[in-house]
Amino acid sequence: MNEGYIYRESIDRRGAGERLDRYLSGRYAHASAEQWCEHIAAGRVLLDGQAVATDVLLRHGQELEWHRPPWREPEAPLALPVLYDGGGVLVVAKPAGLPTLPGAGFLQNTLLHQLRLLDPAASPMHRLGRWTSGAVLCTRTASAGAGVAAQFAARSIAKRYRALASGCPAAERFEIDTPIGPVPYAALGTLHAAHPEGRPSHSSVEVVERRESSFLCDVRISTGRPHQIRIHLAAAGHPLVGDPLYVAGGGPAPEGSALPGDPGYHLHAAQIGFAHPETGERVGVA
């Protein structure tokens, strides 16, 4: 069991005048109206620090707190080796299976929480999919964070991934420029996938080792769209081996129900390069 969590928010004009129980069940659909009434009656939901009745009307500017009781999170590997530590910057190695940020029942079994145990001031500057392993660039000061964020915005962060893809590519090196954007997907409503009207995206692929029906490759990306490498290799006709979601063409399987966080694919963030925001020195971490 984890230690529980206090969720906080300020009531905006859209919530003003609405009953507390109806507001909660409409905004947070993971619990039913009856469950929210139980939480309110148990004193787990506070307005401006006070327990209230289920039918109280919300006012603009009130501070709402939900004291979620401890719960058992899904299991995840928690080892977080430090690959680089220099001033306001550090790079850690995320294991496959560890989510980067809280969500979907994860709170303490996340990279963010484990990182804060190492250094309470540290924050990841980008995220990897749950089942993608490898280097994550983090900062521990506001000035270092601003410097790294500027490099991400300028696309000057160099990232190399190692992937196991299916098929036999015709060339040893090839470029993929398939646009990526949301497409309808019954399991989620929408899903990022190959889409002709999506955002521009670019990946460079180099074959490292050919196998009988698959190949290892290094992928360098100059854009960071959600699930970009999985989508791009699938769009090129080479879905990642074991990928339960993306199929040839760069979209989900017809009538599929897999989710982006499902395991099976093989992808590793093998190297990250950046200019140290405090010294200007070029740093490469693998």
N, C-alpha and C positions, 0 to 999 in steps of 0.2 A: 504494500500500500504506500502511496505517496503521501505528502503532507497536506493535500488539499490545496485550494487556491481561492483567492478573493478577486473576482471580476468587478471592475469598476467602470462606470460610464456616467456622463452628464446627460440629463434629459434635454433634448433639443425641442424645437417648436413642433416637430412632427409627432412627438410623443405627448406633448402637453395636452391635458384634458382626457387622456385615455385611462381606463382602469388598469391598475398595476398587473393583475393576472392576465388580462387580455394582451397587454403590451408585451409581457414576457413570452407568452405562448406564441404570439405572432412574430416576434423578433428572433426568438431562440427556439426553433422548431424541433430541436433534438429531444426536448421534453414535452409531454402533453400538458394540456391545461390543468388536468387533475394533479399531475406531478408538481407543477409550479405552485398550485394552491397548497400542497403539502409542504414545499420548501418555505413558502411565506408563513404558514401557520407555525412552522418549527423555528421561526426567527432567523432563517438563513438569508433572507432578503431584507435589506435595510434601505431606508430613504433618509438621507442626511444623518446617518448614524443611528436611526431609530427603527425598531421593528414596527410594522404597520399591518393593517388588515388587507385582505385580498382585493377589496373593492375601492380602495383609496384612489382618488384621481390624481394623476401625475401633474406636476407643475414644471414649467420651463426653468432650467437651471438647477433642478434638484440633482443631488449626487446619489446614484443607485449603486448598491453593492450586493453581489451574490456570493455568499460564503459557501463555495462548493465543498462538500465533505471529501475526505480522502478516498481515492479509488485505486483499483489495481490497473496499472497501465499495461499495454502490450509489451512483451519482452523485446529488448533490443541490446546489441552489444554496446558496452559503455566505455571501452578503452579509447583514449584520445591522445595518442602520442604527439608530442610537439616536434615538428620538423625544422622549425626556424623560430628564433626568439631574438629580436633586436629592437630595443627601444620601444616605440609605440606600436610595433608590428609583430605579429606572430603568425605562423602557419601551422595548422594541426592536420593530422591524418584522420579523416572520418571513415569509420568502418561501414561496409555495406550493411544495411538494415537499421541504421541509426538515423532518424529524421533530423533535419537541420533545426527546424523551429517547432514550437508547440502546435498541436492540432490533431484532430481525429483520435482523441483519447490520450495523446502523448503530452506530457508536461516536463517531468524530470528526466525521462528517458529520451532526451534530445541533445543534440550537439550544443545548443545554446546553454542549457542547464549545466552540462558537464564542463563546458568551457568556463562558465562563471565560478565553478568550484576551483578551477585552476587559477583564475584571475577574475575577481568580481567586476572589473572595469572593462573586460574584453567583450567584443561583439563580432560575429561573422559579418563580412562585407558582401557575401554572395551566398547562394545556397546550392547544394547538390541534391538530386533526387534521393529518396530514402535508400534505394538499392544501388546507388552509384557511390563508389568508394573514392578516397583520395584527398588531395590537398585542398584545404579551405583557408583562404586569406582572412585574417582577423586583425582588428586594431583595438588598442586599449586607451587611446586618448582622442579627444575631439579633433585636434589638429591633424593627427595621423589619419583619422577616419575621413576628414574632408579631403585630404590629399589623395587617398586611395579612391574615394568616390569620384573625384575628378578624372582619375585615370580610367576608371570603368566607363565614365561618360564619354571620354575621348577615344575609347576602344584601344588603349595602349597597354592594357594588361594582356600578357601572352599566356594562353592556356593550351596545353596539349593533353589530349585524352587518349587512352588505349582502349580499343573496343574489339570484341569478337563478333564479326558480322557473317552473314550467310552468303553462299554463292561463290562465284568466281569472277571477279571484275576483269574487264578487258585491259585496263591500264594499271600501271604501278602507282600512278598518281592521278587524281582527278578532283575537280572542283564541283561543289553542289551549291546552287543559288536558288533553290526552291523557296518561294515565300511561305511564311508560316502565319496562320491565323486561326480563329475559332471556327469550328464546324459543328453542326448539330450532332449530339451523341446522347442516346436515350438514357444511359446510365448516369450521366452527370448534367444533362441539359446541353452543354457545349464542351468541346475539347479542342485543345491546340493540335493542329495537324497541318499537312500540306494544303495550301489554299491559294489559288491564283490571285486573289485580292488581299492576301495577307501581307505582313510586314516583310521588307527585304531581309534576307538571311544568307549568310555565307559560311561554308565549311570547306576546308582543304583536307583531302584524305590521301594518305600514303600507306601502301601495303607493306607490312613488316614481315609477315609469314603466311604462306599459302598452305591450306590443309585440304583434305579430300573434298569437303563440301562447305568449307568456311575459310575465313582468313582473319588474321590479326591485323589491325591497322592503327595508325596514329591519326588522330583527327585534331586539327587546329581550327578554332572558331574565332571569327572576328566580331560576331554578334552573339548575344546570349539569350535567344528566344527559349521559352519553356520547352523542354524535351527536344532541343534542337538536333542533337546528334542522333537520337533514336528516330526522329522524323526524317532527317535528311538521308541517312543511310537507307531507310525503308523507301523513301522517294526515289532513290537511285536504284532500287531493285535489290537491296541487300539489307533486309531487316536484321537487327541484332539477334544473334542466336538466343533463343529462349524468350524473346520479348513477347509477353502475353497480350500486348495492346496494339502496337503498330505493325502493319503488314505492308507488303510490297505496294508502292504507290504513295506511302507516307501518311495513310489514315488508319483508323481503327477497322478491325474486321467487321463486315456487315453483320448486323444483329449481335455484335459482341457486347459483353458485359464487364470486361476487364477494366481495372482502374489504373491510373498512372502510378500509384504506389505499390502495385502488385509486383512480386519478385519474379526472377527468371532470366533477365537479361544480364549481360556482362559488360560493364563500363567502369572505367577507372580514370580519375583525374590525376594523370601521371606527373604533371609539371605545371608550375605557375611562375610567371616572371613579371616583375614590376620594378618601378623606380622607388627606392625607399623615400617616403614622404618627408623625412627629416634630414637625410644626408644627400639625396639625389642619386645615390649609388644604385646601379642596376643589380637586382637580386633575382636569382633563379633558384627555385626550390623544387626538388623532385623526391 
